[in-house]
């Protein structure tokens, strides 16, 4: 089981802060996150492309979509932001 902490657009749109999931790679988390987002808010604006474009941190270090996960890992997903 890995703990996924959500920030930015994910948290603002759905209210979700954290998800626990069974996954062996970051990529395997994407459909789980999208499903949980739709459960929390059926008309969510979150899409698979939003998840794919996010910054990934695994146990405090930068990760990738292809990064492998093990039981007990903490994954942070942060949507990119811009502003001025």
Buried (B, 14 or more C-beta within 10 A) or exposed (E): EBEBBBBBBBBEBBEBEEBEBEBEBBBBBBEBBBEBBEEBBEEBEBEEEBBEEBBBBBEEEEBEBEBBBEEEBBBBBBBEEEEE
